[in-house]
Amino acid sequence: MNQWLWVPVGIMAVTIATLIIKIKLMQKSAKEIETAFADRLTTETNTLIDVSSNDRYIKSLAAAINVELKKLRSERHRFCQGDMELKNAVTNISHDLRTPLTAICGYLEMLGNEEKSEKVETYLSHIENRIENLKQLTEELFRYTVILSTESLEKEAVDVKGVLEECLLGFYGAMEGRGIMPEITITDRQVTGWLNRFALVRVFNNILNNALKYSDGDLKVCLDDNGKISFFNQASGLDEIQVGRLFDRFFTVEATREGTGLGLSIARTLVEQMDGKIGAWYKGQTLCIWVEFPQSITV
């Protein structure tokens, strides 16, 4: 080969080697940005993203991301502060409402002992019902804010099957009063989960209370071998849109406005705090609410 041909070949080889090195360095810098960005999103720190590359485009990219990170931190701080203030405000309001409500109930009780006409009796009955609903809403608001303020629940090995059976037994009187004979299918296997027992009881109770509220007169409860718990009932008064909103806080179906709309929202919050999943579907006028915990084990 002519020696003059080696010159362009050598230049080309050097250029390719330089480009390869530059690409490798840019890949390294991109990885640094990716790792640093993920870290800044999950940790409380004011440290900005820094890269080892001297490439002006990489540095410009890092600088632009840092600007957005500063904005994100500011918005997150405002959100957390506002969220905490809202929780405290609702907690204080619900707590402060208890005193006047207690006084009102006392006066209503005294009025009940006084001589009154049939019309007054009717009015007082309506007032007592509304006061009871207000007391229920106030209590649910208080409990809801307490639950939201709890970042984590203490967990232990919980007998899911045993807790479900206890909750069903606790609702026996209410179901009998509604003329409901529940169909219960529970696996023979022992189902244990790493959960919070109090929270699990609250979840089951809220779901059962919801089932009684919307049921046309039936209830089916199933705990399968995989630890999934399902609650079925005929609910002709619902539709798919309403079922899709059952877990929204304060949502109530017009036909049952006596509810607070917090029961299933609280259940969802507690299930998620225990790393579980909860959902609902509606088909052929049958409502199903299901709960499952990934850590549940069967024996």
NUFI-47523 format. One record per residue (C-alpha): residue in one letter; x, y, z. Coordinates in Angstrom, 1 decimal. Layout:
<pts>
<pt residuo="a" u="X" v="Y" w="Z"/>
...
</pts>
This chain:
<pts>
<pt residuo="m" u="0.0" v="0.0" w="0.0"/>
<pt residuo="n" u="1.3" v="3.5" w="-0.9"/>
<pt residuo="q" u="2.7" v="5.2" w="2.2"/>
<pt residuo="w" u="0.6" v="8.3" w="1.4"/>
<pt residuo="l" u="-2.6" v="6.2" w="1.8"/>
<pt residuo="w" u="-1.7" v="5.6" w="5.5"/>
<pt residuo="v" u="-2.2" v="9.3" w="6.3"/>
<pt residuo="p" u="-5.9" v="9.5" w="5.7"/>
<pt residuo="v" u="-6.4" v="6.0" w="7.2"/>
<pt residuo="g" u="-4.6" v="7.1" w="10.3"/>
<pt residuo="i" u="-6.6" v="10.3" w="10.5"/>
<pt residuo="m" u="-9.8" v="8.4" w="10.1"/>
<pt residuo="a" u="-8.8" v="5.9" w="12.8"/>
<pt residuo="v" u="-7.9" v="8.6" w="15.2"/>
<pt residuo="t" u="-11.2" v="10.4" w="14.5"/>
<pt residuo="i" u="-13.2" v="7.2" w="15.0"/>
<pt residuo="a" u="-11.4" v="6.5" w="18.3"/>
<pt residuo="t" u="-12.0" v="10.0" w="19.4"/>
<pt residuo="l" u="-15.7" v="9.7" w="18.6"/>
<pt residuo="i" u="-16.0" v="6.4" w="20.4"/>
<pt residuo="i" u="-14.4" v="7.9" w="23.5"/>
<pt residuo="k" u="-16.7" v="10.9" w="23.3"/>
<pt residuo="i" u="-19.7" v="8.7" w="23.0"/>
<pt residuo="k" u="-18.6" v="6.6" w="25.9"/>
<pt residuo="l" u="-18.1" v="9.7" w="28.0"/>
<pt residuo="m" u="-21.5" v="11.1" w="27.0"/>
<pt residuo="q" u="-23.1" v="7.7" w="27.9"/>
<pt residuo="k" u="-21.4" v="7.8" w="31.3"/>
<pt residuo="s" u="-22.6" v="11.4" w="31.9"/>
<pt residuo="a" u="-26.2" v="10.4" w="30.8"/>
<pt residuo="k" u="-26.1" v="7.5" w="33.3"/>
<pt residuo="e" u="-24.9" v="9.9" w="36.0"/>
<pt residuo="i" u="-27.8" v="12.3" w="35.3"/>
<pt residuo="e" u="-30.3" v="9.4" w="35.3"/>
<pt residuo="t" u="-29.0" v="8.0" w="38.6"/>
<pt residuo="a" u="-28.7" v="11.4" w="40.3"/>
<pt residuo="f" u="-32.2" v="12.5" w="39.0"/>
<pt residuo="a" u="-33.8" v="9.3" w="40.4"/>
<pt residuo="d" u="-32.0" v="9.9" w="43.8"/>
<pt residuo="r" u="-33.1" v="13.5" w="44.0"/>
<pt residuo="l" u="-36.8" v="12.5" w="43.4"/>
<pt residuo="t" u="-36.8" v="10.0" w="46.3"/>
<pt residuo="t" u="-34.7" v="11.8" w="48.9"/>
<pt residuo="e" u="-35.1" v="15.1" w="50.8"/>
<pt residuo="t" u="-32.0" v="16.9" w="49.7"/>
<pt residuo="n" u="-31.1" v="20.3" w="48.2"/>
<pt residuo="t" u="-28.1" v="18.8" w="46.4"/>
<pt residuo="l" u="-28.2" v="19.5" w="42.7"/>
<pt residuo="i" u="-27.2" v="17.2" w="39.8"/>
<pt residuo="d" u="-23.5" v="17.3" w="39.0"/>
<pt residuo="v" u="-21.7" v="15.6" w="36.1"/>
<pt residuo="s" u="-18.1" v="14.7" w="35.5"/>
<pt residuo="s" u="-18.3" v="15.5" w="31.7"/>
<pt residuo="n" u="-16.9" v="18.8" w="30.4"/>
<pt residuo="d" u="-19.2" v="18.6" w="27.3"/>
<pt residuo="r" u="-21.1" v="21.8" w="27.2"/>
<pt residuo="y" u="-24.3" v="20.2" w="26.0"/>
<pt residuo="i" u="-24.3" v="17.7" w="28.8"/>
<pt residuo="k" u="-23.6" v="20.5" w="31.3"/>
<pt residuo="s" u="-26.4" v="22.5" w="29.8"/>
<pt residuo="l" u="-28.8" v="19.5" w="30.1"/>
<pt residuo="a" u="-27.8" v="19.0" w="33.8"/>
<pt residuo="a" u="-28.3" v="22.8" w="34.4"/>
<pt residuo="a" u="-31.8" v="22.7" w="32.9"/>
<pt residuo="i" u="-32.8" v="19.6" w="34.9"/>
<pt residuo="n" u="-31.5" v="21.4" w="38.1"/>
<pt residuo="v" u="-33.8" v="24.3" w="37.4"/>
<pt residuo="e" u="-36.8" v="22.0" w="37.1"/>
<pt residuo="l" u="-35.7" v="20.2" w="40.3"/>
<pt residuo="k" u="-35.7" v="23.4" w="42.2"/>
<pt residuo="k" u="-39.2" v="24.1" w="41.0"/>
<pt residuo="l" u="-40.3" v="20.6" w="41.9"/>
<pt residuo="r" u="-38.9" v="20.8" w="45.4"/>
<pt residuo="s" u="-40.7" v="24.1" w="45.9"/>
<pt residuo="e" u="-44.0" v="22.7" w="44.7"/>
<pt residuo="r" u="-43.6" v="19.6" w="46.8"/>
<pt residuo="h" u="-42.9" v="21.7" w="49.9"/>
<pt residuo="r" u="-46.0" v="23.8" w="49.3"/>
<pt residuo="f" u="-48.1" v="20.6" w="48.7"/>
<pt residuo="c" u="-46.8" v="18.9" w="51.9"/>
<pt residuo="q" u="-47.3" v="22.1" w="53.9"/>
<pt residuo="g" u="-50.8" v="22.6" w="52.6"/>
<pt residuo="d" u="-51.7" v="19.0" w="52.9"/>
<pt residuo="m" u="-50.6" v="19.0" w="56.6"/>
<pt residuo="e" u="-52.5" v="22.2" w="57.3"/>
<pt residuo="l" u="-55.7" v="20.8" w="55.7"/>
<pt residuo="k" u="-55.4" v="17.6" w="57.8"/>
<pt residuo="n" u="-54.9" v="19.5" w="61.0"/>
<pt residuo="a" u="-57.8" v="21.9" w="60.1"/>
<pt residuo="v" u="-60.2" v="19.0" w="59.4"/>
<pt residuo="t" u="-59.1" v="17.2" w="62.6"/>
<pt residuo="n" u="-59.6" v="20.3" w="64.7"/>
<pt residuo="i" u="-63.0" v="21.1" w="63.1"/>
<pt residuo="s" u="-64.2" v="17.6" w="63.6"/>
<pt residuo="h" u="-63.0" v="17.6" w="67.2"/>
<pt residuo="d" u="-64.5" v="21.0" w="67.9"/>
<pt residuo="l" u="-67.8" v="19.9" w="66.5"/>
<pt residuo="r" u="-68.1" v="17.2" w="69.1"/>
<pt residuo="t" u="-68.8" v="19.6" w="72.0"/>
<pt residuo="p" u="-71.8" v="21.4" w="70.5"/>
<pt residuo="l" u="-73.2" v="18.1" w="69.1"/>
<pt residuo="t" u="-73.0" v="16.6" w="72.6"/>
<pt residuo="a" u="-74.8" v="19.6" w="74.0"/>
<pt residuo="i" u="-77.5" v="19.4" w="71.3"/>
<pt residuo="c" u="-78.0" v="15.7" w="72.0"/>
<pt residuo="g" u="-78.4" v="16.5" w="75.7"/>
<pt residuo="y" u="-81.1" v="19.1" w="75.1"/>
<pt residuo="l" u="-82.9" v="16.8" w="72.7"/>
<pt residuo="e" u="-82.9" v="14.1" w="75.4"/>
<pt residuo="m" u="-84.4" v="16.6" w="77.9"/>
<pt residuo="l" u="-87.0" v="17.6" w="75.3"/>
<pt residuo="g" u="-87.9" v="14.0" w="75.0"/>
<pt residuo="n" u="-89.1" v="14.0" w="78.6"/>
<pt residuo="e" u="-91.3" v="17.0" w="78.1"/>
<pt residuo="e" u="-95.0" v="16.8" w="77.1"/>
<pt residuo="k" u="-95.4" v="17.6" w="73.4"/>
<pt residuo="s" u="-97.7" v="17.2" w="70.5"/>
<pt residuo="e" u="-97.6" v="14.5" w="67.8"/>
<pt residuo="k" u="-96.3" v="17.1" w="65.3"/>
<pt residuo="v" u="-93.5" v="18.1" w="67.7"/>
<pt residuo="e" u="-92.6" v="14.4" w="68.2"/>
<pt residuo="t" u="-92.3" v="14.1" w="64.4"/>
<pt residuo="y" u="-90.0" v="17.1" w="64.2"/>
<pt residuo="l" u="-87.8" v="15.9" w="67.0"/>
<pt residuo="s" u="-87.5" v="12.5" w="65.4"/>
<pt residuo="h" u="-86.2" v="14.1" w="62.2"/>
<pt residuo="i" u="-83.8" v="16.3" w="64.1"/>
<pt residuo="e" u="-82.4" v="13.3" w="66.1"/>
<pt residuo="n" u="-81.9" v="11.4" w="62.8"/>
<pt residuo="r" u="-80.0" v="14.4" w="61.3"/>
<pt residuo="i" u="-77.9" v="14.9" w="64.4"/>
<pt residuo="e" u="-77.0" v="11.2" w="64.4"/>
<pt residuo="n" u="-75.9" v="11.5" w="60.8"/>
<pt residuo="l" u="-73.9" v="14.6" w="61.6"/>
<pt residuo="k" u="-72.2" v="12.8" w="64.5"/>
<pt residuo="q" u="-71.3" v="9.9" w="62.2"/>
<pt residuo="l" u="-69.8" v="12.2" w="59.6"/>
<pt residuo="t" u="-67.8" v="14.1" w="62.3"/>
<pt residuo="e" u="-66.4" v="10.9" w="63.7"/>
<pt residuo="e" u="-65.6" v="9.6" w="60.2"/>
<pt residuo="l" u="-63.8" v="12.9" w="59.4"/>
<pt residuo="f" u="-61.7" v="12.6" w="62.5"/>
<pt residuo="r" u="-60.8" v="9.0" w="61.9"/>
<pt residuo="y" u="-60.0" v="9.7" w="58.3"/>
<pt residuo="t" u="-57.6" v="12.5" w="59.0"/>
<pt residuo="v" u="-55.9" v="10.3" w="61.7"/>
<pt residuo="i" u="-55.5" v="7.5" w="59.2"/>
<pt residuo="l" u="-54.0" v="9.8" w="56.6"/>
<pt residuo="s" u="-51.6" v="11.3" w="59.1"/>
<pt residuo="t" u="-50.3" v="7.8" w="59.8"/>
<pt residuo="e" u="-47.4" v="7.2" w="57.4"/>
<pt residuo="s" u="-47.0" v="3.6" w="58.3"/>
<pt residuo="l" u="-48.7" v="0.8" w="60.2"/>
<pt residuo="e" u="-47.1" v="-1.6" w="62.6"/>
<pt residuo="k" u="-47.4" v="-5.0" w="61.1"/>
<pt residuo="e" u="-47.4" v="-8.5" w="62.4"/>
<pt residuo="a" u="-48.4" v="-12.0" w="61.2"/>
<pt residuo="v" u="-52.2" v="-11.8" w="61.1"/>
<pt residuo="d" u="-54.7" v="-14.7" w="60.6"/>
<pt residuo="v" u="-56.7" v="-13.2" w="57.7"/>
<pt residuo="k" u="-59.2" v="-16.0" w="57.8"/>
<pt residuo="g" u="-59.8" v="-15.6" w="61.6"/>
<pt residuo="v" u="-60.3" v="-11.8" w="61.3"/>
<pt residuo="l" u="-62.8" v="-12.2" w="58.4"/>
<pt residuo="e" u="-64.8" v="-14.8" w="60.4"/>
<pt residuo="e" u="-64.9" v="-12.4" w="63.4"/>
<pt residuo="c" u="-66.1" v="-9.5" w="61.3"/>
<pt residuo="l" u="-68.8" v="-11.6" w="59.7"/>
<pt residuo="l" u="-70.0" v="-12.8" w="63.1"/>
<pt residuo="g" u="-70.1" v="-9.1" w="64.3"/>
<pt residuo="f" u="-72.4" v="-8.2" w="61.4"/>
<pt residuo="y" u="-74.7" v="-11.2" w="61.9"/>
<pt residuo="g" u="-77.3" v="-9.2" w="63.8"/>
<pt residuo="a" u="-77.4" v="-6.4" w="61.2"/>
<pt residuo="m" u="-77.7" v="-8.9" w="58.3"/>
<pt residuo="e" u="-80.4" v="-10.8" w="60.1"/>
<pt residuo="g" u="-82.3" v="-7.5" w="60.6"/>
<pt residuo="r" u="-82.1" v="-7.0" w="56.8"/>
<pt residuo="g" u="-83.2" v="-10.5" w="56.1"/>
<pt residuo="i" u="-79.9" v="-11.4" w="54.5"/>
<pt residuo="m" u="-78.6" v="-14.9" w="54.8"/>
<pt residuo="p" u="-74.9" v="-14.7" w="53.7"/>
<pt residuo="e" u="-73.3" v="-17.3" w="51.5"/>
<pt residuo="i" u="-69.8" v="-17.8" w="52.9"/>
<pt residuo="t" u="-67.1" v="-19.7" w="51.1"/>
<pt residuo="i" u="-63.8" v="-19.8" w="53.0"/>
<pt residuo="t" u="-60.8" v="-21.9" w="52.1"/>
<pt residuo="d" u="-59.8" v="-24.7" w="54.5"/>
<pt residuo="r" u="-56.2" v="-23.5" w="54.3"/>
<pt residuo="q" u="-54.7" v="-21.1" w="56.8"/>
<pt residuo="v" u="-54.2" v="-17.6" w="55.3"/>
<pt residuo="t" u="-51.7" v="-15.4" w="57.1"/>
<pt residuo="g" u="-50.5" v="-12.0" w="56.1"/>
<pt residuo="w" u="-48.0" v="-9.5" w="57.4"/>
<pt residuo="l" u="-50.6" v="-6.9" w="58.2"/>
<pt residuo="n" u="-52.0" v="-4.6" w="60.9"/>
<pt residuo="r" u="-54.8" v="-6.4" w="62.6"/>
<pt residuo="f" u="-56.8" v="-3.3" w="63.6"/>
<pt residuo="a" u="-56.6" v="-1.9" w="60.1"/>
<pt residuo="l" u="-57.7" v="-5.2" w="58.6"/>
<pt residuo="v" u="-60.7" v="-5.3" w="60.9"/>
<pt residuo="r" u="-61.6" v="-1.8" w="59.8"/>
<pt residuo="v" u="-61.3" v="-2.7" w="56.2"/>
<pt residuo="f" u="-63.6" v="-5.7" w="56.4"/>
<pt residuo="n" u="-66.1" v="-3.8" w="58.6"/>
<pt residuo="n" u="-66.3" v="-0.9" w="56.1"/>
<pt residuo="i" u="-66.8" v="-3.2" w="53.2"/>
<pt residuo="l" u="-69.5" v="-5.2" w="55.0"/>
<pt residuo="n" u="-71.2" v="-2.0" w="56.0"/>
<pt residuo="n" u="-71.1" v="-0.9" w="52.4"/>
<pt residuo="a" u="-72.5" v="-4.2" w="51.3"/>
<pt residuo="l" u="-75.5" v="-3.9" w="53.7"/>
<pt residuo="k" u="-76.0" v="-0.3" w="52.4"/>
<pt residuo="y" u="-76.3" v="-1.3" w="48.7"/>
<pt residuo="s" u="-77.5" v="-4.9" w="48.8"/>
<pt residuo="d" u="-80.8" v="-5.9" w="47.4"/>
<pt residuo="g" u="-81.0" v="-8.6" w="50.1"/>
<pt residuo="d" u="-78.1" v="-11.0" w="49.5"/>
<pt residuo="l" u="-74.4" v="-11.2" w="50.3"/>
<pt residuo="k" u="-71.7" v="-13.6" w="49.3"/>
<pt residuo="v" u="-68.2" v="-13.6" w="50.8"/>
<pt residuo="c" u="-65.3" v="-15.7" w="49.4"/>
<pt residuo="l" u="-61.8" v="-16.2" w="50.7"/>
<pt residuo="d" u="-59.9" v="-18.3" w="48.1"/>
<pt residuo="d" u="-56.8" v="-20.4" w="48.4"/>
<pt residuo="n" u="-54.6" v="-17.5" w="47.2"/>
<pt residuo="g" u="-55.8" v="-15.2" w="50.0"/>
<pt residuo="k" u="-58.1" v="-13.0" w="47.9"/>
<pt residuo="i" u="-61.2" v="-11.8" w="49.6"/>
<pt residuo="s" u="-64.3" v="-11.0" w="47.6"/>
<pt residuo="f" u="-67.6" v="-9.6" w="48.6"/>
<pt residuo="f" u="-70.6" v="-10.0" w="46.2"/>
<pt residuo="n" u="-74.1" v="-8.6" w="46.4"/>
<pt residuo="q" u="-76.9" v="-7.7" w="44.0"/>
<pt residuo="a" u="-77.1" v="-3.9" w="43.8"/>
<pt residuo="s" u="-79.7" v="-2.8" w="41.2"/>
<pt residuo="g" u="-79.5" v="0.8" w="42.5"/>
<pt residuo="l" u="-76.0" v="1.2" w="41.2"/>
<pt residuo="d" u="-74.4" v="1.6" w="37.8"/>
<pt residuo="e" u="-70.8" v="1.2" w="36.5"/>
<pt residuo="i" u="-70.1" v="4.9" w="36.8"/>
<pt residuo="q" u="-71.1" v="5.0" w="40.5"/>
<pt residuo="v" u="-69.1" v="1.8" w="41.2"/>
<pt residuo="g" u="-66.1" v="3.4" w="39.6"/>
<pt residuo="r" u="-66.4" v="6.2" w="42.2"/>
<pt residuo="l" u="-67.1" v="4.1" w="45.3"/>
<pt residuo="f" u="-63.6" v="4.7" w="46.7"/>
<pt residuo="d" u="-63.7" v="8.4" w="46.2"/>
<pt residuo="r" u="-63.8" v="10.3" w="49.4"/>
<pt residuo="f" u="-67.2" v="11.8" w="50.3"/>
<pt residuo="f" u="-68.9" v="10.0" w="47.3"/>
<pt residuo="t" u="-72.4" v="8.7" w="48.1"/>
<pt residuo="v" u="-75.1" v="7.4" w="45.9"/>
<pt residuo="e" u="-78.2" v="9.6" w="46.0"/>
<pt residuo="a" u="-80.4" v="6.8" w="47.1"/>
<pt residuo="t" u="-78.4" v="6.4" w="50.3"/>
<pt residuo="r" u="-77.4" v="9.9" w="51.3"/>
<pt residuo="e" u="-77.3" v="8.9" w="54.9"/>
<pt residuo="g" u="-73.8" v="7.7" w="54.4"/>
<pt residuo="t" u="-70.7" v="9.8" w="54.9"/>
<pt residuo="g" u="-68.9" v="8.6" w="51.7"/>
<pt residuo="l" u="-65.7" v="7.9" w="53.7"/>
<pt residuo="g" u="-66.0" v="4.2" w="54.5"/>
<pt residuo="l" u="-64.6" v="2.7" w="51.3"/>
<pt residuo="s" u="-62.1" v="5.6" w="51.0"/>
<pt residuo="i" u="-60.7" v="4.7" w="54.4"/>
<pt residuo="a" u="-60.6" v="1.1" w="53.4"/>
<pt residuo="r" u="-58.6" v="1.9" w="50.3"/>
<pt residuo="t" u="-56.2" v="4.0" w="52.3"/>
<pt residuo="l" u="-55.6" v="1.3" w="54.9"/>
<pt residuo="v" u="-55.2" v="-1.5" w="52.3"/>
<pt residuo="e" u="-52.6" v="0.6" w="50.4"/>
<pt residuo="q" u="-50.8" v="1.3" w="53.7"/>
<pt residuo="m" u="-50.5" v="-2.5" w="54.1"/>
<pt residuo="d" u="-49.2" v="-2.8" w="50.5"/>
<pt residuo="g" u="-52.4" v="-4.5" w="49.3"/>
<pt residuo="k" u="-54.8" v="-3.8" w="46.5"/>
<pt residuo="i" u="-58.5" v="-3.2" w="46.6"/>
<pt residuo="g" u="-61.0" v="-2.8" w="43.7"/>
<pt residuo="a" u="-64.6" v="-3.2" w="42.6"/>
<pt residuo="w" u="-66.4" v="-4.3" w="39.5"/>
<pt residuo="y" u="-70.1" v="-4.3" w="38.5"/>
<pt residuo="k" u="-71.7" v="-6.8" w="36.1"/>
<pt residuo="g" u="-75.3" v="-7.9" w="35.7"/>
<pt residuo="q" u="-76.4" v="-5.8" w="38.7"/>
<pt residuo="t" u="-73.8" v="-7.7" w="40.9"/>
<pt residuo="l" u="-71.4" v="-5.6" w="42.8"/>
<pt residuo="c" u="-68.1" v="-7.1" w="43.8"/>
<pt residuo="i" u="-65.5" v="-5.5" w="46.1"/>
<pt residuo="w" u="-62.2" v="-7.5" w="46.4"/>
<pt residuo="v" u="-59.1" v="-7.2" w="48.5"/>
<pt residuo="e" u="-55.8" v="-9.0" w="48.2"/>
<pt residuo="f" u="-52.4" v="-8.7" w="49.9"/>
<pt residuo="p" u="-49.3" v="-9.7" w="48.0"/>
<pt residuo="q" u="-47.6" v="-10.9" w="51.2"/>
<pt residuo="s" u="-50.5" v="-13.2" w="52.2"/>
<pt residuo="i" u="-49.5" v="-16.8" w="52.4"/>
<pt residuo="t" u="-51.6" v="-19.9" w="52.7"/>
<pt residuo="v" u="-50.7" v="-23.1" w="54.5"/>
</pts>
